[in-house]
């Protein structure tokens, strides 16, 4: 991990994230809510179904091409094409061209294009772009924004007042024990709303939800969301309270107090 970039460099990177979002949207939007061929990549978690579309593939390729043109010394990790080591640079762009492909193929706008810039240790910057809703969430060391406007988590400090979410409790936990852990938290919550993929994390950052719990995630599923949640004042870790950057069991909470309660319930 090298030196931290200064404000001018950060601005350059966030402007570039805007460029990447626009390039991906040029591909994903025309195919959204249209008949699209879906390929099953094989087993994922407890399912024998992991869909991918031409939009996923083309969007990732467009993002990779722009990164290689603009930052040829940087490395790349993406869901559809894997790892591309271009140099010994500490920087890696981490890409999920369509997080929520199942929502995408069902015509539901809770999917998003996720891009993070990892500095060799942690994601420094993160972006979630939902072009159909015209919502672009950005997380930087200076905070989190929605379309350039500052956002913050709401001050929920007790699970009994919290809104809790996961993508799909019937299919998306890595094992039955993880589902049981989620249910321990959900049973204490005021409200549970499921099925939002990456968009649920944006709702925590924007102050509309309070907790997201998932397991079986890959680094490209979560790294872009970490700076957004943290920049909005929230907490995001794995279920032991360590870094969320490598994926696996993930929990995001609106406040440190709430996060501590959720971790206790997950590990009870």
FISEDO-680747 format. One record per atom (N, C-alpha, C): residue in three letters; x negated, y, z. Coordinates in pm, whole numbers, padded with zeros to 5 digits, always signed. Atoms other than C-alpha are relative to their C-alpha. Layout:
N
alaXYZ;...
# end
This chain:
268
unk-00086-00119+00000;unk+00000+00000+00000;unk-00089+00124+00000;unk+00083-00118+00012;unk-00154+00326-00113;unk+00061+00119+00070;unk-00050-00122-00062;unk-00090+00687-00018;unk+00147+00022-00039;unk-00140-00032+00028;unk+00265+00814+00001;unk+00007+00110-00105;unk-00012-00106+00100;unk+00374+01021-00300;unk+00051+00129+00062;unk-00047-00129-00051;unk+00431+01392-00245;unk+00136+00033-00061;unk-00135-00038+00040;unk+00755+01580-00307;unk+00014+00010-00151;unk-00006-00012+00146;unk+00671+01652-00671;unk+00006-00137-00066;unk-00004+00135+00055;unk+00603+01286-00740;unk+00135-00067+00026;unk-00132+00056-00031;unk+00923+01183-00563;unk+00105+00053-00097;unk-00095-00059+00095;unk+01118+01426-00782;unk-00016-00062-00138;unk+00022+00065+00129;unk+00957+01273-01090;unk+00060-00139-00005;unk-00056+00135-00006;unk+01058+00926-00980;unk+00153+00002+00001;unk-00147-00004-00004;unk+01418+01023-00900;unk+00058+00046-00134;unk-00043-00038+00135;unk+01451+01199-01235;unk-00007-00121-00093;unk+00015+00119+00083;unk+01325+00878-01394;unk+00110-00102+00031;unk-00112+00088-00035;unk+01585+00676-01201;unk+00128+00044-00072;unk-00115-00049+00077;unk+01848+00900-01362;unk-00008-00046-00145;unk+00020+00045+00139;unk+01700+00813-01702;unk+00031-00149-00013;unk-00025+00144+00003;unk+01711+00440-01622;unk+00149-00028+00011;unk-00143+00020-00018;unk+02072+00465-01505;unk+00076+00029-00130;unk-00067-00036+00124;unk+02179+00637-01825;unk-00024-00105-00109;unk+00032+00101+00100;unk+01999+00380-02041;unk+00078-00129+00025;unk-00076+00121-00033;unk+02163+00090-01857;unk+00148+00020-00030;unk-00143-00026+00022;unk+02508+00252-01873;unk+00036+00000-00148;unk-00025+00003+00144;unk+02476+00292-02249;unk+00027-00143-00049;unk-00020+00141+00036;unk+02474-00089-02259;unk+00117-00061+00077;unk-00100+00069-00082;unk+02695-00195-01969;unk+00142+00053-00020;unk-00135-00056+00009;unk+02988+00045-02014;unk+00076-00045-00125;unk-00077+00044+00117;unk+03081-00044-02376;unk+00046-00146+00009;unk-00037+00140-00013;unk+03093-00413-02276;unk+00094-00026+00117;unk-00084+00019-00118;unk+03286-00359-01952;unk+00147+00008-00039;unk-00143+00013+00030;unk+03656-00452-01960;unk+00025-00039-00145;unk-00013+00056+00134;unk+03597-00620-02296;unk-00028-00150+00008;unk+00037+00142+00003;unk+03582-00990-02387;unk-00151-00014-00012;unk+00145+00013-00001;unk+03226-01098-02313;unk-00037-00146+00025;unk+00047+00137-00020;unk+03042-01428-02340;unk-00075-00009+00132;unk+00062+00020-00130;unk+02932-01562-02003;unk-00076-00133-00002;unk+00084+00119-00009;unk+02647-01809-01955;unk-00020-00035+00148;unk+00023+00047-00136;unk+02612-02017-01639;unk-00148-00033+00016;unk+00143+00025-00022;unk+02251-02001-01516;unk-00025-00122+00088;unk+00018+00119-00084;unk+02313-02293-01278;unk+00037+00025+00144;unk-00040-00003-00140;unk+02336-02346-00906;unk-00052+00123+00072;unk+00038-00110-00087;unk+02334-02055-00663;unk+00075-00017+00131;unk-00057+00024-00132;unk+02392-02092-00289;unk+00075-00132-00001;unk-00074+00126-00007;unk+02669-02352-00249;unk+00086-00024-00124;unk-00080+00010+00121;unk+02809-02310-00600;unk-00083-00047-00119;unk+00065+00038+00125;unk+02726-02462-00937;unk+00034+00102-00109;unk-00037-00104+00094;unk+02797-02128-01102;unk-00074+00128+00034;unk+00072-00127-00015;unk+02574-01823-01150;unk+00006+00071-00135;unk-00024-00055+00133;unk+02703-01611-01439;unk-00097+00110-00039;unk+00076-00109+00059;unk+02504-01385-01667;unk+00061+00035-00135;unk-00057-00045+00127;unk+02620-01178-01963;unk-00109+00066-00084;unk+00092-00073+00087;unk+02454-01013-02259;unk-00027+00139+00054;unk+00020-00132-00059;unk+02504-00684-02076;unk-00110-00003+00105;unk+00107+00015-00099;unk+02286-00807-01786;unk-00136-00002-00070;unk+00129+00020+00066;unk+02010-00914-02023;unk-00048+00125-00072;unk+00040-00118+00077;unk+02013-00609-02248;unk-00032+00119+00091;unk+00025-00113-00090;unk+02033-00362-01961;unk-00134-00015+00069;unk+00131+00018-00063;unk+01735-00515-01784;unk-00111+00026-00099;unk+00104-00023+00100;unk+01535-00513-02107;unk-00019+00149-00028;unk+00011-00145+00023;unk+01615-00145-02163;unk-00073+00067+00115;unk+00067-00057-00117;unk+01506-00060-01808;unk-00148-00034-00002;unk+00141+00041+00005;unk+01184-00261-01843;unk-00076+00076-00107;unk+00069-00070+00109;unk+01100-00097-02174;unk-00034+00143+00040;unk+00025-00137-00042;unk+01134+00251-02026;unk-00107+00007+00109;unk+00104+00002-00103;unk+00923+00160-01722;unk-00137-00021-00063;unk+00129+00028+00064;unk+00649+00016-01942;unk-00049+00117-00084;unk+00040-00118+00076;unk+00651+00328-02158;unk-00046+00113+00091;unk+00022-00116-00086;unk+00651+00574-01868;unk-00104-00025+00109;unk+00093+00038-00108;unk+00458+00393-01594;unk-00062-00136-00033;unk+00052+00129+00045;unk+00260+00121-01777;unk-00087-00070+00104;unk+00085+00060-00102;unk+00039+00066-01472;unk+00082-00063+00113;unk-00085+00053-00106;unk+00337-00027-01252;unk+00047-00142-00032;unk-00050+00136+00014;unk+00466-00379-01194;unk+00152+00000+00003;unk-00145+00009+00011;unk+00822-00501-01243;unk+00046-00135+00054;unk-00069+00122-00041;unk+01048-00755-01074;unk+00147+00018-00032;unk-00140-00011+00037;unk+01391-00819-01223;unk+00071-00133+00009;unk-00076+00124-00016;unk+01669-01071-01183;unk-00007-00088-00123;unk-00013+00082+00120;unk+01686-01182-01544;unk-00132-00041-00063;unk+00128+00032+00066;unk+01319-01177-01653;unk-00114-00023+00098;unk+00102+00034-00098;unk+01132-01230-01329;unk-00104+00108+00020;unk+00108-00091-00037;unk+00798-01077-01236;unk-00090+00031-00118;unk+00093-00046+00103;unk+00573-00874-01467;unk-00110+00079+00069;unk+00114-00065-00067;unk+00232-00791-01321;unk-00083+00073-00105;unk+00071-00079+00100;unk+00083-00507-01522;unk-00137+00047+00047;unk+00129-00048-00051;unk-00203-00405-01294;unk-00006-00028+00149;unk+00014+00013-00145;unk-00326-00395-00938;unk+00069+00112+00075;unk-00074-00109-00064;unk-00103-00093-00869;unk+00087-00055+00112;unk-00090+00045-00106;unk+00088-00120-00540;unk+00147+00015-00037;unk-00140-00031+00031;unk+00404+00004-00712;unk+00065-00109-00084;unk-00081+00096+00075;unk+00673-00238-00830;unk+00142+00053-00010;unk-00141-00033+00022;unk+01008-00150-00984;unk+00081-00128+00013;unk-00081+00118-00030;unk+01272-00392-00857;unk+00140+00023-00056;unk-00117-00026+00085;unk+01574-00433-01087;unk+00104-00110+00015;unk-00115+00088+00023;unk+01916-00589-01076;unk+00091+00076-00097;unk-00069-00082+00100;unk+02075-00468-01401;unk+00151+00009+00023;unk-00141-00001-00041;unk+02428-00569-01292;unk+00009-00083+00127;unk-00026+00069-00124;unk+02464-00654-00927;unk+00152-00010+00014;unk-00144+00020+00001;unk+02810-00807-00908;unk+00049-00041-00137;unk-00041+00045+00134;unk+02827-00985-01243;unk+00139-00061+00002;unk-00135+00057-00009;unk+03137-01171-01124;unk+00106+00110-00006;unk-00093-00113+00008;unk+03313-00838-01066;unk+00002+00057-00141;unk+00011-00056+00135;unk+03187-00716-01403;unk+00084-00079-00099;unk-00073+00081+00098;unk+03334-01007-01597;unk+00149-00005+00031;unk-00142-00006-00037;unk+03663-00968-01407;unk+00059+00140-00019;unk-00050-00135+00026;unk+03691-00598-01500;unk+00018+00084+00124;unk-00013-00071-00128;unk+03651-00478-01140;unk-00124+00087+00021;unk+00116-00090-00003;unk+03424-00171-01095;unk-00070+00010+00135;unk+00081-00001-00122;unk+03242-00276-00779;unk-00141-00049-00026;unk+00136+00036+00038;unk+02931-00383-00970;unk-00085+00128-00008;unk+00087-00116+00015;unk+02630-00156-01002;unk-00135-00039-00056;unk+00140+00017+00041;unk+02289-00115-01158;unk-00088+00044+00115;unk+00087-00026-00114;unk+02027-00137-00884;unk-00145+00008-00047;unk+00143-00014+00027;unk+01671-00008-00919;unk-00067+00058+00123;unk+00082-00050-00111;unk+01414+00036-00641;unk-00143+00018-00048;unk+00144-00010+00017;unk+01055+00155-00640;unk-00063-00040+00133;unk+00068+00051-00119;unk+00855-00050-00390;unk-00145+00046-00002;unk+00135-00056-00007;unk+00527+00103-00270;unk-00107-00102+00039;unk+00094+00104-00039;unk+00363-00230-00194;unk+00030-00059+00136;unk-00043+00050-00130;unk+00526-00274+00143;unk+00150+00005+00015;unk-00144-00021-00015;unk+00876-00133+00140;unk+00055+00075-00121;unk-00059-00083+00105;unk+01122+00015-00109;unk-00002+00146+00041;unk+00014-00144-00028;unk+01040+00385-00121;unk+00122+00077-00046;unk-00116-00065+00060;unk+01331+00489-00343;unk+00098-00107-00044;unk-00099+00094+00049;unk+01656+00322-00435;unk+00115+00071-00067;unk-00115-00056+00072;unk+01942+00383-00675;unk+00104-00108-00023;unk-00115+00080+00042;unk+02287+00229-00717;unk+00080+00088-00094;unk-00080-00077+00095;unk+02462+00350-01031;unk+00124-00080-00038;unk-00127+00059+00042;unk+02831+00271-01090;unk+00056+00092-00109;unk-00031-00098+00106;unk+02885+00432-01431;unk+00148+00010-00032;unk-00143-00007+00028;unk+03253+00344-01470;unk+00069+00098+00094;unk-00055-00093-00099;unk+03336+00536-01152;unk-00075+00133+00001;unk+00085-00119+00005;unk+03069+00796-01234;unk-00057+00034+00138;unk+00060-00016-00133;unk+02903+00744-00895;unk-00144-00049-00003;unk+00142+00036-00005;unk+02526+00746-00854;unk-00052+00030+00141;unk+00053-00010-00135;unk+02385+00680-00507;unk-00152-00007-00007;unk+00145-00004+00000;unk+02022+00765-00442;unk-00050+00008+00144;unk+00063-00006-00130;unk+01804+00700-00138;unk-00147+00033-00015;unk+00139-00042+00002;unk+01470+00874-00079;unk-00045+00023+00144;unk+00043-00034-00136;unk+01252+00960+00222;unk+00070+00123+00058;unk-00068-00121-00046;unk+01453+01285+00241;unk+00148-00021+00031;unk-00140+00025-00028;unk+01794+01120+00274;unk+00069-00074-00113;unk-00081+00070+00100;unk+02077+00972+00068;unk+00099+00097-00061;unk-00092-00089+00070;unk+02299+01136-00192;unk+00095-00082-00087;unk-00095+00048+00100;unk+02604+01066-00406;unk+00017+00112-00101;unk-00005-00103+00106;unk+02582+01255-00735;unk-00062+00131+00045;unk+00075-00117-00044;unk+02335+01490-00571;unk+00045+00063+00129;unk-00052-00056-00125;unk+02542+01560-00261;unk-00034-00093+00117;unk+00045+00079-00115;unk+02418+01447+00081;unk+00114-00084+00057;unk-00097+00088-00066;unk+02597+01151+00239;unk-00060-00052+00129;unk+00044+00055-00128;unk+02581+01010+00591;unk+00097-00108+00045;unk-00083+00102-00062;unk+02709+00704+00771;unk+00089+00064+00106;unk-00083-00054-00105;unk+02993+00759+01012;unk-00048-00051+00136;unk+00060+00030-00130;unk+02914+00749+01386;unk+00073-00110+00077;unk-00067+00112-00066;unk+03070+00412+01468;unk-00102-00075+00086;unk+00096+00061-00092;unk+02898+00265+01773;unk+00050-00128+00065;unk-00055+00119-00064;unk+03125-00025+01869;unk+00071-00087-00104;unk-00055+00092+00099;unk+03227-00333+01672;unk+00153+00002+00000;unk-00146-00002-00007;unk+03587-00298+01792;unk+00062+00112-00083;unk-00046-00110+00083;unk+03614+00022+01588;unk-00049-00011-00144;unk+00073+00008+00126;unk+03423-00104+01285;unk+00079-00066-00113;unk-00044+00070+00121;unk+03515-00198+00929;unk-00118-00082-00051;unk+00105+00097+00033;unk+03316-00506+00827;unk+00028-00059-00137;unk-00018+00053+00134;unk+03256-00650+00481;unk-00106-00104-00034;unk+00095+00088+00067;unk+03091-00934+00292;unk+00052-00021-00141;unk-00044+00013+00138;unk+03104-01019-00076;unk+00107-00107-00016;unk-00098+00107+00014;unk+03285-01353-00054;unk-00027-00105+00108;unk+00027+00095-00108;unk+03309-01552+00270;unk+00023-00145-00039;unk-00028+00138+00040;unk+03437-01859+00087;unk-00108-00060-00088;unk+00095+00051+00099;unk+03147-01885-00159;unk-00143+00052+00015;unk+00128-00068+00014;unk+02856-01651-00091;unk-00091-00006+00122;unk+00096+00020-00107;unk+02701-01760+00237;unk-00085-00123-00031;unk+00095+00104+00037;unk+02395-01981+00215;unk+00033-00134+00065;unk-00034+00125-00069;unk+02533-02238+00463;unk+00118+00028+00092;unk-00117-00014-00088;unk+02827-02303+00694;unk-00034+00075+00128;unk+00038-00070-00122;unk+02633-02175+00995;unk-00001+00151-00021;unk-00002-00144+00031;unk+02594-01835+00824;unk+00143+00052-00006;unk-00141-00038+00002;unk+02968-01824+00759;unk+00056+00010+00142;unk-00046-00004-00139;unk+03035-01906+01124;unk-00049+00128+00069;unk+00055-00121-00060;unk+02806-01619+01226;unk+00076+00123-00048;unk-00079-00113+00051;unk+02990-01376+00998;unk+00137+00005+00068;unk-00133+00003-00061;unk+03323-01489+01142;unk-00001+00046+00146;unk+00010-00052-00137;unk+03200-01415+01495;unk+00006+00151+00002;unk-00003-00146+00009;unk+03144-01055+01391;unk+00137+00047-00048;unk-00127-00043+00058;unk+03459-01027+01180;unk+00114-00009+00100;unk-00109+00019-00098;unk+03677-01154+01464;unk+00006+00114+00102;unk+00006-00111-00097;unk+03567-00856+01678;unk+00030+00135-00066;unk-00010-00127+00072;unk+03611-00591+01407;unk+00144+00051-00006;unk-00133-00059+00019;unk+03901-00350+01362;unk+00058-00039-00135;unk-00046+00022+00136;unk+03920-00415+00988;unk-00107-00076-00076;unk+00092+00076+00085;unk+03764-00661+00741;unk+00048+00014-00144;unk-00030-00013+00143;unk+03752-00589+00367;unk-00115-00060-00078;unk+00105+00075+00069;unk+03562-00826+00139;unk+00008+00016-00151;unk+00001+00014+00145;unk+03458-00855-00223;unk-00064+00113-00078;unk+00046-00123+00064;unk+03257-00544-00305;unk-00145-00001-00048;unk+00138+00009+00049;unk+02903-00666-00386;unk-00082+00119+00054;unk+00085-00111-00045;unk+02652-00378-00374;unk+00079+00122+00043;unk-00080-00120-00029;unk+02932-00123-00352;unk+00034+00013+00148;unk-00028-00006-00144;unk+02999-00216+00011;unk-00110+00075+00074;unk+00110-00072-00064;unk+02654-00089+00109;unk+00012+00150-00026;unk-00022-00141+00031;unk+02731+00238-00068;unk+00109+00058+00088;unk-00108-00048-00086;unk+03050+00264+00135;unk-00045+00017+00145;unk+00059-00024-00132;unk+02852+00225+00458;unk-00077+00131-00002;unk+00079-00123+00009;unk+02614+00500+00344;unk+00087+00124-00013;unk-00088-00115+00023;unk+02905+00725+00242;unk+00098+00024+00114;unk-00083-00023-00117;unk+03085+00684+00576;unk+00140-00056-00006;unk-00134+00058+00011;unk+03382+00469+00474;unk+00009-00141+00057;unk+00006+00131-00063;unk+03273+00129+00608;unk-00116+00003+00099;unk+00097-00005-00108;unk+03047+00031+00896;unk-00102-00114+00001;unk+00090+00116-00006;unk+02892-00315+00852;unk+00015-00082-00128;unk+00001+00099+00107;unk+02793-00539+00561;unk-00090-00115+00044;unk+00075+00119-00041;unk+02677-00895+00630;unk-00003-00097-00118;unk+00013+00096+00109;unk+02540-01133+00367;unk-00117-00093+00029;unk+00118+00088-00007;unk+02299-01424+00327;unk-00028-00054-00140;unk+00039+00055+00129;unk+02114-01590+00042;unk-00036+00105-00104;unk+00034-00106+00096;unk+02008-01259-00115;unk-00145-00011-00046;unk+00134-00011+00056;unk+01704-01208-00337;unk-00049+00143+00018;unk+00050-00138-00014;unk+01473-00903-00316;unk+00067+00098-00094;unk-00062-00094+00094;unk+01633-00753-00628;unk+00146+00028+00034;unk-00137-00027-00045;unk+01978-00779-00463;unk+00007+00112+00103;unk-00009-00084-00119;unk+01885-00558-00169;unk-00096+00118+00003;unk+00102-00105-00020;unk+01574-00342-00217;unk+00050+00138-00036;unk-00050-00133+00036;unk+01752-00056-00395;unk+00096+00056+00104;unk-00102-00043-00097;unk+02015-00045-00120;unk-00061+00042+00133;unk+00063-00032-00129;unk+01770-00017+00171;unk-00023+00150+00016;unk+00018-00144-00019;unk+01666+00348+00110;unk+00131+00078+00003;unk-00129-00069+00000;unk+02029+00444+00049;unk+00063-00006+00139;unk-00058+00015-00134;unk+02155+00302+00380;unk-00084+00074+00104;unk+00086-00067-00098;unk+01853+00424+00575;unk+00003+00151-00017;unk-00003-00143+00024;unk+01862+00766+00410;unk+00127+00066+00050;unk-00127-00051-00052;unk+02224+00803+00522;unk+00009-00011+00151;unk+00003+00012-00144;unk+02123+00731+00882;unk+00036-00136+00054;unk-00035+00134-00042;unk+02216+00364+00888;unk-00121-00087+00024;unk+00104+00098-00029;unk+02018+00054+00979;unk+00024-00122-00087;unk-00014+00120+00082;unk+01951-00240+00748;unk-00122-00089+00025;unk+00106+00096-00034;unk+01749-00549+00848;unk+00046-00139-00041;unk-00049+00137+00005;unk+01756-00923+00828;unk+00067-00033+00133;unk-00079+00032-00120;unk+01947-01112+01097;unk-00084-00012+00126;unk+00086-00002-00119;unk+01645-01117+01329;unk-00043+00142+00036;unk+00039-00139-00022;unk+01604-00739+01306;unk-00126+00042-00072;unk+00121-00030+00076;unk+01301-00756+01076;unk+00037+00059-00137;unk-00021-00063+00130;unk+01258-00605+00728;unk+00097-00079-00087;unk-00095+00061+00092;unk+01533-00671+00476;unk-00056-00015-00141;unk+00051-00015+00136;unk+01303-00626+00175;unk-00012-00131-00077;unk+00014+00128+00070;unk+01259-00996+00098;unk+00132-00072-00019;unk-00130+00061+00017;unk+01631-01067+00105;unk+00030-00101+00108;unk-00042+00100-00098;unk+01780-01371+00276;unk+00124+00045+00073;unk-00113-00042-00084;unk+02017-01298+00565;unk-00011+00150+00027;unk+00007-00147-00006;unk+02099-00925+00555;unk+00119+00055+00076;unk-00108-00075-00066;unk+02300-00692+00777;unk-00033+00148-00006;unk+00010-00146+00002;unk+02356-00320+00728;unk+00107+00057+00091;unk-00093-00059-00097;unk+02519-00106+00998;unk-00011+00152-00001;unk-00006-00145+00005;unk+02622+00256+01033;unk-00086+00067+00105;unk+00077-00061-00109;unk+02440+00319+01364;unk-00087-00106+00067;unk+00084+00097-00073;unk+02163+00158+01573;unk+00078-00074+00108;unk-00078+00065-00106;unk+02410+00088+01857;unk+00087-00112-00057;unk-00084+00101+00065;unk+02647-00095+01626;unk-00084-00116-00052;unk+00088+00103+00055;unk+02360-00281+01463;unk-00043-00098+00109;unk+00041+00087-00110;unk+02243-00416+01798;unk+00112-00095+00039;unk-00113+00086-00032;unk+02592-00548+01873;unk+00019-00109-00106;unk-00020+00096+00108;unk+02619-00714+01533;unk-00109-00108+00002;unk+00108+00099-00008;unk+02278-00880+01566;unk+00025-00098+00114;unk-00029+00090-00113;unk+02379-01019+01906;unk+00107-00101-00039;unk-00107+00091+00041;unk+02696-01168+01758;unk-00047-00099-00106;unk+00051+00090+00104;unk+02519-01310+01453;unk-00087-00111+00058;unk+00095+00096-00058;unk+02265-01484+01675;unk+00051-00067+00127;unk-00056+00059-00123;unk+02501-01594+01954;unk+00002-00153-00007;
# end
